[in-house]
Amino acid sequence: MPVLPSYAAARLAAAVFFFGPGVVYGLFSSRFPYFCSATGSPASAVGLVLLAIGAASLAGLSAASRLTGRFGCAGVLRASTVFMVLALMATAFAQNTAGLIGGSALIGLGMGLTDFTMNIQGLEVEKRYHRASMNTLHAFYSLGGLAGSIFGSLFAAFGIGPAFNYLLPMALFLAAVFWASPKLLPVSDDEETNDAGRAKTRRRRPPLLLIGFGFLAMLAFEAEGAVGDWGSLFLMAERGADEATAALVYGSIAGTALLSRLAADRIREKIGNFSLLISCALLSAAGMLLVVLVPQWQAALIGFGAAGLGIGPISPVLFSIAGRIPGVSAGQASGVISFFAYSGLLMCPPLLGLVVGGFGLGSVMTVILGSTVVLTAGTLLVRCVK
């Protein structure tokens, strides 16, 4: 039996792989203006790029279960991470819109595979060491996005193209991957066995309770994504804020979500899963209620920050609890929750554009408020898992 690394080393190794998709996407998205100019693509092409990333990510998630069953979680995680980095580097040399969209699809495919396997590794860390870890690990994803955006902004300010922009942070990241790879935990035998009977068990339909958790994760990601996409426009059009102030909306929800994830694991160990989840859901609902009811932009900005503070820990805790459902493997839990979460993040915010067209920007915030209310009620499902 292999000697396991210490808890701190195993968690940090997993955190490196959580950091990866965040920094890759942060670097890529921060250079959208450059790509539009260099390839002659219209600004509307960004929508196609985002759609390609989203569709390819879902495809990666769908394929990840079979690949993991054949090659093991750690092997697929290492390979998909390197693939994702190479895909990012390839986009730096895109010559036209088609090349940019194709490169973004490859990034999305790598992100989907990585997302699936990194969450299995996170669940394994919790299982092996009996320590709450998923919020801290998901915080590293957010840190990666922040780091990628900062790198992209700095290099763009000096007029340096993506090829050199990507080279330094990706070289540093791959060095971290090289350090972390040997410290990845072997996933339990029931996860990686090729035995036909167990493989058949893994392919069975997910239980309704797991689907319920997936739906809650979808609501959490829908709320976070919709505020990021529509919040700044709402602040300007409905609350009279200027453009510079409106630009703070995404930072307010992303920043507070990051802070709450960094603190949530310790709080979770003290008060338990249900108390943490219902408190966070109530806080997110209260924040959105402030956004909807109070007409001043200052109140809306505070409300968005409070919503982010509440939403941040919800999906990581749902991943963790889903892995404890009797008869559900870590791979099945990761696949179902990830699929629902990605769907909420990628599909719901664009669909809310139909609501805007019919009822105005204010109606979007009301829909998000409704989602947080349903999310609050749905936390009662947690009591079904001991």
C-alpha positions as YAML, in Angstrom:
chain: A
units: angstrom
residues:
- id: 1
  name: MET
  ca: [0.00, 0.00, 0.00]
- id: 2
  name: PRO
  ca: [1.52, 3.38, -1.01]
- id: 3
  name: VAL
  ca: [2.52, 5.84, 1.68]
- id: 4
  name: LEU
  ca: [0.13, 8.76, 1.65]
- id: 5
  name: PRO
  ca: [1.37, 12.35, 1.86]
- id: 6
  name: SER
  ca: [0.45, 14.49, 4.82]
- id: 7
  name: TYR
  ca: [-2.94, 16.18, 4.80]
- id: 8
  name: ALA
  ca: [-1.36, 19.57, 4.11]
- id: 9
  name: ALA
  ca: [0.65, 18.22, 1.17]
- id: 10
  name: ALA
  ca: [-2.32, 16.33, -0.31]
- id: 11
  name: ARG
  ca: [-4.60, 19.36, -0.02]
- id: 12
  name: LEU
  ca: [-2.01, 21.69, -1.55]
- id: 13
  name: ALA
  ca: [-1.37, 19.25, -4.40]
- id: 14
  name: ALA
  ca: [-5.11, 19.12, -5.14]
- id: 15
  name: ALA
  ca: [-5.28, 22.93, -4.86]
- id: 16
  name: VAL
  ca: [-2.69, 23.25, -7.66]
- id: 17
  name: PHE
  ca: [-5.05, 21.45, -10.03]
- id: 18
  name: PHE
  ca: [-8.04, 23.53, -8.89]
- id: 19
  name: PHE
  ca: [-5.96, 26.65, -9.55]
- id: 20
  name: GLY
  ca: [-5.29, 25.53, -13.14]
- id: 21
  name: PRO
  ca: [-8.68, 25.99, -14.85]
- id: 22
  name: GLY
  ca: [-9.13, 29.33, -13.09]
- id: 23
  name: VAL
  ca: [-5.80, 30.79, -14.22]
- id: 24
  name: VAL
  ca: [-6.20, 29.43, -17.76]
- id: 25
  name: TYR
  ca: [-9.65, 30.96, -18.16]
- id: 26
  name: GLY
  ca: [-8.55, 34.20, -16.48]
- id: 27
  name: LEU
  ca: [-5.61, 34.55, -18.87]
- id: 28
  name: PHE
  ca: [-7.70, 33.72, -21.92]
- id: 29
  name: SER
  ca: [-10.68, 35.94, -21.16]
- id: 30
  name: SER
  ca: [-8.51, 38.90, -20.16]
- id: 31
  name: ARG
  ca: [-7.08, 39.05, -23.70]
- id: 32
  name: PHE
  ca: [-10.42, 39.01, -25.57]
- id: 33
  name: PRO
  ca: [-9.92, 42.62, -26.80]
- id: 34
  name: TYR
  ca: [-6.52, 41.68, -28.26]
- id: 35
  name: PHE
  ca: [-7.94, 38.63, -30.03]
- id: 36
  name: CYS
  ca: [-10.82, 40.59, -31.53]
- id: 37
  name: SER
  ca: [-8.34, 43.10, -32.93]
- id: 38
  name: ALA
  ca: [-5.66, 40.63, -34.06]
- id: 39
  name: THR
  ca: [-8.06, 38.25, -35.81]
- id: 40
  name: GLY
  ca: [-10.41, 40.90, -37.16]
- id: 41
  name: SER
  ca: [-13.27, 39.32, -35.23]
- id: 42
  name: PRO
  ca: [-16.30, 41.40, -34.28]
- id: 43
  name: ALA
  ca: [-17.09, 41.83, -30.59]
- id: 44
  name: SER
  ca: [-20.08, 39.53, -31.12]
- id: 45
  name: ALA
  ca: [-17.60, 36.69, -31.75]
- id: 46
  name: VAL
  ca: [-16.90, 36.65, -28.00]
- id: 47
  name: GLY
  ca: [-20.35, 35.11, -27.57]
- id: 48
  name: LEU
  ca: [-19.40, 32.27, -29.93]
- id: 49
  name: VAL
  ca: [-16.12, 31.79, -28.07]
- id: 50
  name: LEU
  ca: [-17.97, 31.51, -24.75]
- id: 51
  name: LEU
  ca: [-20.49, 29.13, -26.30]
- id: 52
  name: ALA
  ca: [-17.65, 26.95, -27.67]
- id: 53
  name: ILE
  ca: [-15.97, 26.82, -24.25]
- id: 54
  name: GLY
  ca: [-19.25, 25.93, -22.55]
- id: 55
  name: ALA
  ca: [-20.32, 23.24, -25.04]
- id: 56
  name: ALA
  ca: [-16.86, 21.65, -25.08]
- id: 57
  name: SER
  ca: [-16.71, 21.71, -21.26]
- id: 58
  name: LEU
  ca: [-19.98, 19.79, -21.07]
- id: 59
  name: ALA
  ca: [-18.62, 17.33, -23.64]
- id: 60
  name: GLY
  ca: [-15.52, 16.87, -21.51]
- id: 61
  name: LEU
  ca: [-17.63, 16.24, -18.44]
- id: 62
  name: SER
  ca: [-19.66, 13.64, -20.34]
- id: 63
  name: ALA
  ca: [-16.54, 11.77, -21.48]
- id: 64
  name: ALA
  ca: [-14.63, 12.05, -18.20]
- id: 65
  name: SER
  ca: [-16.34, 9.18, -16.39]
- id: 66
  name: ARG
  ca: [-15.29, 6.55, -18.95]
- id: 67
  name: LEU
  ca: [-11.78, 7.93, -19.24]
- id: 68
  name: THR
  ca: [-11.36, 7.96, -15.47]
- id: 69
  name: GLY
  ca: [-12.65, 4.40, -15.20]
- id: 70
  name: ARG
  ca: [-10.05, 3.29, -17.75]
- id: 71
  name: PHE
  ca: [-6.99, 5.39, -16.90]
- id: 72
  name: GLY
  ca: [-7.63, 6.43, -13.29]
- id: 73
  name: CYS
  ca: [-8.47, 9.81, -11.79]
- id: 74
  name: ALA
  ca: [-4.88, 11.00, -11.28]
- id: 75
  name: GLY
  ca: [-3.81, 10.03, -14.80]
- id: 76
  name: VAL
  ca: [-6.71, 11.84, -16.47]
- id: 77
  name: LEU
  ca: [-6.24, 14.86, -14.19]
- id: 78
  name: ARG
  ca: [-2.56, 15.21, -15.14]
- id: 79
  name: ALA
  ca: [-3.22, 14.70, -18.85]
- id: 80
  name: SER
  ca: [-6.21, 17.04, -19.05]
- id: 81
  name: THR
  ca: [-4.33, 19.77, -17.19]
- id: 82
  name: VAL
  ca: [-1.40, 19.65, -19.61]
- id: 83
  name: PHE
  ca: [-3.82, 19.48, -22.56]
- id: 84
  name: MET
  ca: [-5.63, 22.57, -21.26]
- id: 85
  name: VAL
  ca: [-2.35, 24.51, -21.00]
- id: 86
  name: LEU
  ca: [-1.29, 23.52, -24.53]
- id: 87
  name: ALA
  ca: [-4.72, 24.53, -25.86]
- id: 88
  name: LEU
  ca: [-4.33, 27.93, -24.22]
- id: 89
  name: MET
  ca: [-0.91, 28.40, -25.81]
- id: 90
  name: ALA
  ca: [-2.35, 27.43, -29.21]
- id: 91
  name: THR
  ca: [-4.96, 30.19, -29.06]
- id: 92
  name: ALA
  ca: [-2.17, 32.76, -28.81]
- id: 93
  name: PHE
  ca: [-1.41, 32.05, -32.48]
- id: 94
  name: ALA
  ca: [-5.01, 32.17, -33.77]
- id: 95
  name: GLN
  ca: [-5.13, 33.96, -37.13]
- id: 96
  name: ASN
  ca: [-8.89, 34.27, -37.59]
- id: 97
  name: THR
  ca: [-12.23, 33.85, -35.85]
- id: 98
  name: ALA
  ca: [-12.50, 30.16, -36.72]
- id: 99
  name: GLY
  ca: [-9.07, 29.46, -35.20]
- id: 100
  name: LEU
  ca: [-10.01, 31.39, -32.06]
- id: 101
  name: ILE
  ca: [-13.27, 29.48, -31.64]
- id: 102
  name: GLY
  ca: [-11.52, 26.14, -32.30]
- id: 103
  name: GLY
  ca: [-8.84, 26.92, -29.72]
- id: 104
  name: SER
  ca: [-11.44, 27.97, -27.18]
- id: 105
  name: ALA
  ca: [-13.28, 24.68, -27.71]
- id: 106
  name: LEU
  ca: [-10.07, 22.78, -26.93]
- id: 107
  name: ILE
  ca: [-9.63, 24.85, -23.76]
- id: 108
  name: GLY
  ca: [-13.21, 24.04, -22.78]
- id: 109
  name: LEU
  ca: [-12.68, 20.32, -23.39]
- id: 110
  name: GLY
  ca: [-9.62, 20.34, -21.12]
- id: 111
  name: MET
  ca: [-11.49, 22.35, -18.48]
- id: 112
  name: GLY
  ca: [-14.40, 19.90, -18.45]
- id: 113
  name: LEU
  ca: [-12.11, 16.89, -17.98]
- id: 114
  name: THR
  ca: [-10.10, 18.73, -15.34]
- id: 115
  name: ASP
  ca: [-13.19, 19.90, -13.47]
- id: 116
  name: PHE
  ca: [-14.52, 16.35, -13.20]
- id: 117
  name: THR
  ca: [-11.26, 14.81, -11.97]
- id: 118
  name: MET
  ca: [-10.16, 17.65, -9.69]
- id: 119
  name: ASN
  ca: [-13.42, 17.38, -7.74]
- id: 120
  name: ILE
  ca: [-12.94, 13.61, -7.36]
- id: 121
  name: GLN
  ca: [-9.47, 14.34, -5.98]
- id: 122
  name: GLY
  ca: [-10.95, 16.93, -3.60]
- id: 123
  name: LEU
  ca: [-13.54, 14.45, -2.36]
- id: 124
  name: GLU
  ca: [-10.77, 11.88, -1.85]
- id: 125
  name: VAL
  ca: [-8.81, 14.37, 0.30]
- id: 126
  name: GLU
  ca: [-11.85, 14.82, 2.53]
- id: 127
  name: LYS
  ca: [-12.49, 11.08, 2.69]
- id: 128
  name: ARG
  ca: [-8.90, 10.05, 3.50]
- id: 129
  name: TYR
  ca: [-8.18, 12.69, 6.13]
- id: 130
  name: HIS
  ca: [-11.71, 13.34, 7.47]
- id: 131
  name: ARG
  ca: [-11.19, 17.09, 7.08]
- id: 132
  name: ALA
  ca: [-13.42, 19.66, 5.35]
- id: 133
  name: SER
  ca: [-11.45, 20.85, 2.30]
- id: 134
  name: MET
  ca: [-13.70, 21.51, -0.69]
- id: 135
  name: ASN
  ca: [-14.31, 25.21, -0.03]
- id: 136
  name: THR
  ca: [-10.60, 25.90, 0.29]
- id: 137
  name: LEU
  ca: [-9.95, 24.00, -2.93]
- id: 138
  name: HIS
  ca: [-12.66, 25.87, -4.82]
- id: 139
  name: ALA
  ca: [-11.21, 29.10, -3.47]
- id: 140
  name: PHE
  ca: [-8.00, 28.23, -5.34]
- id: 141
  name: TYR
  ca: [-10.04, 28.09, -8.55]
- id: 142
  name: SER
  ca: [-11.20, 31.64, -7.84]
- id: 143
  name: LEU
  ca: [-7.64, 32.69, -7.00]
- id: 144
  name: GLY
  ca: [-6.53, 31.27, -10.32]
- id: 145
  name: GLY
  ca: [-9.08, 33.36, -12.18]
- id: 146
  name: LEU
  ca: [-7.97, 36.47, -10.30]
- id: 147
  name: ALA
  ca: [-4.28, 35.77, -10.99]
- id: 148
  name: GLY
  ca: [-4.94, 35.15, -14.67]
- id: 149
  name: SER
  ca: [-6.86, 38.40, -15.01]
- id: 150
  name: ILE
  ca: [-4.09, 40.37, -13.28]
- id: 151
  name: PHE
  ca: [-1.39, 38.81, -15.48]
- id: 152
  name: GLY
  ca: [-3.46, 39.55, -18.58]
- id: 153
  name: SER
  ca: [-4.07, 43.14, -17.54]
- id: 154
  name: LEU
  ca: [-0.39, 43.81, -16.79]
- id: 155
  name: PHE
  ca: [0.90, 42.37, -20.06]
- id: 156
  name: ALA
  ca: [-1.82, 44.16, -22.04]
- id: 157
  name: ALA
  ca: [-0.82, 47.46, -20.39]
- id: 158
  name: PHE
  ca: [2.69, 47.03, -21.78]
- id: 159
  name: GLY
  ca: [1.43, 46.00, -25.20]
- id: 160
  name: ILE
  ca: [2.76, 42.42, -24.92]
- id: 161
  name: GLY
  ca: [0.88, 39.79, -26.93]
- id: 162
  name: PRO
  ca: [-0.68, 36.62, -25.53]
- id: 163
  name: ALA
  ca: [2.17, 34.30, -26.58]
- id: 164
  name: PHE
  ca: [4.61, 35.88, -24.11]
- id: 165
  name: ASN
  ca: [1.78, 36.72, -21.72]
- id: 166
  name: TYR
  ca: [0.86, 33.05, -21.38]
- id: 167
  name: LEU
  ca: [4.39, 31.65, -21.39]
- id: 168
  name: LEU
  ca: [5.59, 32.85, -17.96]
- id: 169
  name: PRO
  ca: [2.53, 32.00, -15.83]
- id: 170
  name: MET
  ca: [2.02, 28.66, -17.61]
- id: 171
  name: ALA
  ca: [5.68, 27.72, -17.10]
- id: 172
  name: LEU
  ca: [5.31, 28.47, -13.38]
- id: 173
  name: PHE
  ca: [2.05, 26.56, -13.24]
- id: 174
  name: LEU
  ca: [3.50, 23.48, -14.97]
- id: 175
  name: ALA
  ca: [6.38, 23.52, -12.49]
- id: 176
  name: ALA
  ca: [3.77, 23.43, -9.71]
- id: 177
  name: VAL
  ca: [1.99, 20.55, -11.51]
- id: 178
  name: PHE
  ca: [5.28, 18.65, -11.68]
- id: 179
  name: TRP
  ca: [5.64, 19.05, -7.90]
- id: 180
  name: ALA
  ca: [2.03, 18.19, -7.14]
- id: 181
  name: SER
  ca: [1.56, 15.16, -9.42]
- id: 182
  name: PRO
  ca: [3.32, 12.59, -7.20]
- id: 183
  name: LYS
  ca: [1.27, 13.79, -4.23]
- id: 184
  name: LEU
  ca: [-2.13, 13.12, -5.82]
- id: 185
  name: LEU
  ca: [-4.06, 10.55, -3.80]
- id: 186
  name: PRO
  ca: [-4.91, 7.16, -5.26]
- id: 187
  name: VAL
  ca: [-8.67, 7.01, -5.56]
- id: 188
  name: SER
  ca: [-10.41, 4.19, -3.67]
- id: 189
  name: ASP
  ca: [-10.56, 0.83, -5.42]
- id: 190
  name: ASP
  ca: [-14.29, 1.12, -6.03]
- id: 191
  name: GLU
  ca: [-13.57, 4.22, -8.14]
- id: 192
  name: GLU
  ca: [-10.90, 2.90, -10.48]
- id: 193
  name: THR
  ca: [-11.56, -0.81, -10.76]
- id: 194
  name: ASN
  ca: [-12.28, -2.20, -14.22]
- id: 195
  name: ASP
  ca: [-14.44, -4.98, -12.80]
- id: 196
  name: ALA
  ca: [-17.51, -5.25, -15.03]
- id: 197
  name: GLY
  ca: [-19.95, -5.49, -12.16]
- id: 198
  name: ARG
  ca: [-18.75, -2.36, -10.47]
- id: 199
  name: ALA
  ca: [-18.48, -0.52, -13.78]
- id: 200
  name: LYS
  ca: [-22.11, -1.39, -14.38]
- id: 201
  name: THR
  ca: [-22.98, -0.02, -10.94]
- id: 202
  name: ARG
  ca: [-21.26, 3.27, -11.75]
- id: 203
  name: ARG
  ca: [-23.27, 3.61, -14.98]
- id: 204
  name: ARG
  ca: [-26.66, 3.28, -13.33]
- id: 205
  name: ARG
  ca: [-28.98, 6.24, -13.14]
- id: 206
  name: PRO
  ca: [-28.11, 8.73, -10.42]
- id: 207
  name: PRO
  ca: [-30.50, 8.70, -7.45]
- id: 208
  name: LEU
  ca: [-33.05, 11.48, -7.13]
- id: 209
  name: LEU
  ca: [-31.27, 12.88, -4.08]
- id: 210
  name: LEU
  ca: [-28.10, 13.40, -6.11]
- id: 211
  name: ILE
  ca: [-30.11, 15.08, -8.88]
- id: 212
  name: GLY
  ca: [-31.65, 17.31, -6.21]
- id: 213
  name: PHE
  ca: [-28.20, 18.38, -5.05]
- id: 214
  name: GLY
  ca: [-27.27, 19.02, -8.68]
- id: 215
  name: PHE
  ca: [-30.31, 21.27, -9.06]
- id: 216
  name: LEU
  ca: [-29.28, 23.26, -5.99]
- id: 217
  name: ALA
  ca: [-25.76, 23.65, -7.43]
- id: 218
  name: MET
  ca: [-27.33, 24.86, -10.67]
- id: 219
  name: LEU
  ca: [-29.30, 27.53, -8.78]
- id: 220
  name: ALA
  ca: [-26.15, 28.70, -6.98]
- id: 221
  name: PHE
  ca: [-24.13, 28.96, -10.20]
- id: 222
  name: GLU
  ca: [-27.06, 30.55, -12.03]
- id: 223
  name: ALA
  ca: [-27.30, 33.28, -9.40]
- id: 224
  name: GLU
  ca: [-23.55, 33.96, -9.40]
- id: 225
  name: GLY
  ca: [-23.29, 33.93, -13.19]
- id: 226
  name: ALA
  ca: [-26.41, 36.02, -13.78]
- id: 227
  name: VAL
  ca: [-25.26, 38.74, -11.37]
- id: 228
  name: GLY
  ca: [-21.88, 38.79, -13.11]
- id: 229
  name: ASP
  ca: [-23.50, 39.09, -16.54]
- id: 230
  name: TRP
  ca: [-26.42, 41.42, -15.79]
- id: 231
  name: GLY
  ca: [-25.57, 43.16, -12.51]
- id: 232
  name: SER
  ca: [-23.50, 46.00, -13.96]
- id: 233
  name: LEU
  ca: [-26.17, 46.81, -16.55]
- id: 234
  name: PHE
  ca: [-28.82, 46.76, -13.83]
- id: 235
  name: LEU
  ca: [-26.82, 49.11, -11.63]
- id: 236
  name: MET
  ca: [-26.52, 51.64, -14.47]
- id: 237
  name: ALA
  ca: [-29.98, 51.39, -16.02]
- id: 238
  name: GLU
  ca: [-32.12, 50.84, -12.92]
- id: 239
  name: ARG
  ca: [-30.13, 52.39, -10.08]
- id: 240
  name: GLY
  ca: [-28.40, 55.31, -11.83]
- id: 241
  name: ALA
  ca: [-24.79, 54.34, -11.13]
- id: 242
  name: ASP
  ca: [-22.01, 55.48, -13.47]
- id: 243
  name: GLU
  ca: [-20.02, 53.03, -15.58]
- id: 244
  name: ALA
  ca: [-17.00, 52.94, -13.25]
- id: 245
  name: THR
  ca: [-19.21, 52.08, -10.28]
- id: 246
  name: ALA
  ca: [-21.17, 49.49, -12.25]
- id: 247
  name: ALA
  ca: [-17.90, 47.76, -13.14]
- id: 248
  name: LEU
  ca: [-17.50, 46.90, -9.44]
- id: 249
  name: VAL
  ca: [-20.45, 44.47, -9.46]
- id: 250
  name: TYR
  ca: [-18.56, 41.39, -10.62]
- id: 251
  name: GLY
  ca: [-15.69, 42.16, -8.27]
- id: 252
  name: SER
  ca: [-18.06, 42.52, -5.34]
- id: 253
  name: ILE
  ca: [-19.71, 39.12, -5.80]
- id: 254
  name: ALA
  ca: [-16.54, 37.29, -6.88]
- id: 255
  name: GLY
  ca: [-14.41, 38.82, -4.12]
- id: 256
  name: THR
  ca: [-16.85, 38.08, -1.30]
- id: 257
  name: ALA
  ca: [-17.44, 34.55, -2.66]
- id: 258
  name: LEU
  ca: [-13.69, 33.96, -2.52]
- id: 259
  name: LEU
  ca: [-13.45, 35.25, 1.05]
- id: 260
  name: SER
  ca: [-16.33, 33.08, 2.24]
- id: 261
  name: ARG
  ca: [-14.83, 29.98, 0.61]
- id: 262
  name: LEU
  ca: [-11.52, 30.56, 2.35]
- id: 263
  name: ALA
  ca: [-13.27, 30.67, 5.72]
- id: 264
  name: ALA
  ca: [-16.05, 28.13, 5.15]
- id: 265
  name: ASP
  ca: [-14.19, 24.87, 5.81]
- id: 266
  name: ARG
  ca: [-13.32, 25.85, 9.39]
- id: 267
  name: ILE
  ca: [-16.85, 27.13, 10.01]
- id: 268
  name: ARG
  ca: [-18.30, 23.95, 8.51]
- id: 269
  name: GLU
  ca: [-16.32, 21.75, 10.89]
- id: 270
  name: LYS
  ca: [-17.71, 23.71, 13.84]
- id: 271
  name: ILE
  ca: [-21.40, 24.12, 12.92]
- id: 272
  name: GLY
  ca: [-22.02, 21.31, 10.41]
- id: 273
  name: ASN
  ca: [-23.18, 21.14, 6.80]
- id: 274
  name: PHE
  ca: [-26.83, 22.03, 7.23]
- id: 275
  name: SER
  ca: [-26.28, 25.04, 9.48]
- id: 276
  name: LEU
  ca: [-23.65, 26.42, 7.11]
- id: 277
  name: LEU
  ca: [-25.73, 25.89, 3.98]
- id: 278
  name: ILE
  ca: [-28.97, 27.37, 5.27]
- id: 279
  name: SER
  ca: [-27.11, 30.36, 6.75]
- id: 280
  name: CYS
  ca: [-25.36, 30.99, 3.43]
- id: 281
  name: ALA
  ca: [-28.57, 30.57, 1.43]
- id: 282
  name: LEU
  ca: [-30.45, 32.98, 3.71]
- id: 283
  name: LEU
  ca: [-27.62, 35.52, 3.42]
- id: 284
  name: SER
  ca: [-27.69, 35.30, -0.38]
- id: 285
  name: ALA
  ca: [-31.48, 35.74, -0.39]
- id: 286
  name: ALA
  ca: [-31.23, 38.73, 1.96]
- id: 287
  name: GLY
  ca: [-28.59, 40.30, -0.29]
- id: 288
  name: MET
  ca: [-30.76, 39.93, -3.39]
- id: 289
  name: LEU
  ca: [-33.79, 41.25, -1.49]
- id: 290
  name: LEU
  ca: [-31.79, 44.39, -0.76]
- id: 291
  name: VAL
  ca: [-30.92, 44.67, -4.46]
- id: 292
  name: VAL
  ca: [-34.56, 44.36, -5.53]
- id: 293
  name: LEU
  ca: [-36.26, 46.54, -2.93]
- id: 294
  name: VAL
  ca: [-33.91, 49.47, -2.19]
- id: 295
  name: PRO
  ca: [-33.59, 51.98, -5.06]
- id: 296
  name: GLN
  ca: [-30.12, 53.36, -4.21]
- id: 297
  name: TRP
  ca: [-27.12, 51.92, -6.09]
- id: 298
  name: GLN
  ca: [-25.09, 51.80, -2.86]
- id: 299
  name: ALA
  ca: [-27.60, 49.37, -1.36]
- id: 300
  name: ALA
  ca: [-27.56, 47.24, -4.51]
- id: 301
  name: LEU
  ca: [-23.77, 47.01, -4.46]
- id: 302
  name: ILE
  ca: [-23.84, 45.95, -0.81]
- id: 303
  name: GLY
  ca: [-26.57, 43.45, -1.65]
- id: 304
  name: PHE
  ca: [-24.50, 41.92, -4.45]
- id: 305
  name: GLY
  ca: [-21.57, 41.57, -2.06]
- id: 306
  name: ALA
  ca: [-23.76, 39.89, 0.56]
- id: 307
  name: ALA
  ca: [-25.16, 37.53, -2.10]
- id: 308
  name: GLY
  ca: [-21.64, 36.55, -3.11]
- id: 309
  name: LEU
  ca: [-20.68, 35.98, 0.50]
- id: 310
  name: GLY
  ca: [-23.59, 33.58, 0.86]
- id: 311
  name: ILE
  ca: [-23.35, 31.82, -2.50]
- id: 312
  name: GLY
  ca: [-19.59, 31.15, -2.33]
- id: 313
  name: PRO
  ca: [-19.55, 28.09, -0.03]
- id: 314
  name: ILE
  ca: [-22.74, 26.44, -1.30]
- id: 315
  name: SER
  ca: [-21.57, 24.48, -4.34]
- id: 316
  name: PRO
  ca: [-18.33, 23.16, -2.74]
- id: 317
  name: VAL
  ca: [-20.32, 21.85, 0.23]
- id: 318
  name: LEU
  ca: [-22.84, 20.25, -2.15]
- id: 319
  name: PHE
  ca: [-19.97, 18.44, -3.90]
- id: 320
  name: SER
  ca: [-18.76, 17.18, -0.53]
- id: 321
  name: ILE
  ca: [-22.15, 15.98, 0.71]
- id: 322
  name: ALA
  ca: [-23.04, 14.36, -2.63]
- id: 323
  name: GLY
  ca: [-19.96, 12.17, -2.31]
- id: 324
  name: ARG
  ca: [-21.38, 10.77, 0.93]
- id: 325
  name: ILE
  ca: [-24.73, 9.63, -0.47]
- id: 326
  name: PRO
  ca: [-24.96, 5.85, 0.06]
- id: 327
  name: GLY
  ca: [-24.23, 3.94, -3.16]
- id: 328
  name: VAL
  ca: [-22.90, 7.04, -4.97]
- id: 329
  name: SER
  ca: [-19.25, 7.04, -6.02]
- id: 330
  name: ALA
  ca: [-17.11, 10.17, -5.96]
- id: 331
  name: GLY
  ca: [-16.97, 10.06, -9.75]
- id: 332
  name: GLN
  ca: [-20.75, 9.94, -10.10]
- id: 333
  name: ALA
  ca: [-21.17, 12.73, -7.56]
- id: 334
  name: SER
  ca: [-18.59, 14.90, -9.32]
- id: 335
  name: GLY
  ca: [-20.10, 14.25, -12.75]
- id: 336
  name: VAL
  ca: [-23.70, 15.02, -11.83]
- id: 337
  name: ILE
  ca: [-22.98, 18.09, -9.71]
- id: 338
  name: SER
  ca: [-20.51, 19.47, -12.27]
- id: 339
  name: PHE
  ca: [-22.94, 18.97, -15.15]
- id: 340
  name: PHE
  ca: [-25.78, 20.77, -13.38]
- id: 341
  name: ALA
  ca: [-23.46, 23.52, -12.15]
- id: 342
  name: TYR
  ca: [-21.98, 24.19, -15.60]
- id: 343
  name: SER
  ca: [-25.49, 24.19, -17.07]
- id: 344
  name: GLY
  ca: [-26.60, 26.82, -14.56]
- id: 345
  name: LEU
  ca: [-23.53, 28.96, -15.17]
- id: 346
  name: LEU
  ca: [-23.55, 28.72, -18.96]
- id: 347
  name: MET
  ca: [-27.20, 28.40, -19.96]
- id: 348
  name: CYS
  ca: [-29.27, 30.31, -17.41]
- id: 349
  name: PRO
  ca: [-27.69, 33.80, -17.74]
- id: 350
  name: PRO
  ca: [-28.18, 33.91, -21.56]
- id: 351
  name: LEU
  ca: [-31.76, 32.65, -21.19]
- id: 352
  name: LEU
  ca: [-32.44, 35.50, -18.78]
- id: 353
  name: GLY
  ca: [-31.92, 37.79, -21.78]
- id: 354
  name: LEU
  ca: [-35.41, 36.73, -22.86]
- id: 355
  name: VAL
  ca: [-36.71, 37.95, -19.51]
- id: 356
  name: VAL
  ca: [-34.92, 41.27, -19.99]
- id: 357
  name: GLY
  ca: [-36.49, 41.69, -23.43]
- id: 358
  name: GLY
  ca: [-39.98, 41.13, -22.08]
- id: 359
  name: PHE
  ca: [-39.92, 42.62, -18.60]
- id: 360
  name: GLY
  ca: [-36.78, 44.75, -18.16]
- id: 361
  name: LEU
  ca: [-33.55, 44.43, -16.20]
- id: 362
  name: GLY
  ca: [-35.26, 44.64, -12.82]
- id: 363
  name: SER
  ca: [-37.09, 41.38, -13.52]
- id: 364
  name: VAL
  ca: [-33.76, 39.52, -13.80]
- id: 365
  name: MET
  ca: [-32.86, 40.46, -10.24]
- id: 366
  name: THR
  ca: [-36.29, 39.27, -9.12]
- id: 367
  name: VAL
  ca: [-35.68, 35.91, -10.83]
- id: 368
  name: ILE
  ca: [-32.31, 35.62, -9.08]
- id: 369
  name: LEU
  ca: [-33.99, 36.45, -5.77]
- id: 370
  name: GLY
  ca: [-36.48, 33.65, -6.45]
- id: 371
  name: SER
  ca: [-33.60, 31.26, -7.13]
- id: 372
  name: THR
  ca: [-32.00, 32.06, -3.78]
- id: 373
  name: VAL
  ca: [-35.32, 31.50, -2.02]
- id: 374
  name: VAL
  ca: [-35.71, 28.08, -3.66]
- id: 375
  name: LEU
  ca: [-32.09, 27.36, -2.81]
- id: 376
  name: THR
  ca: [-32.79, 28.17, 0.84]
- id: 377
  name: ALA
  ca: [-35.73, 25.78, 0.96]
- id: 378
  name: GLY
  ca: [-33.73, 23.13, -0.89]
- id: 379
  name: THR
  ca: [-31.03, 23.01, 1.77]
- id: 380
  name: LEU
  ca: [-33.43, 20.78, 3.74]
- id: 381
  name: LEU
  ca: [-32.29, 17.96, 1.40]
- id: 382
  name: VAL
  ca: [-28.98, 17.95, 3.26]
- id: 383
  name: ARG
  ca: [-30.72, 16.39, 6.25]
- id: 384
  name: CYS
  ca: [-31.26, 13.27, 4.12]
- id: 385
  name: VAL
  ca: [-27.51, 12.53, 4.20]
- id: 386
  name: LYS
  ca: [-25.89, 11.61, 7.52]
...
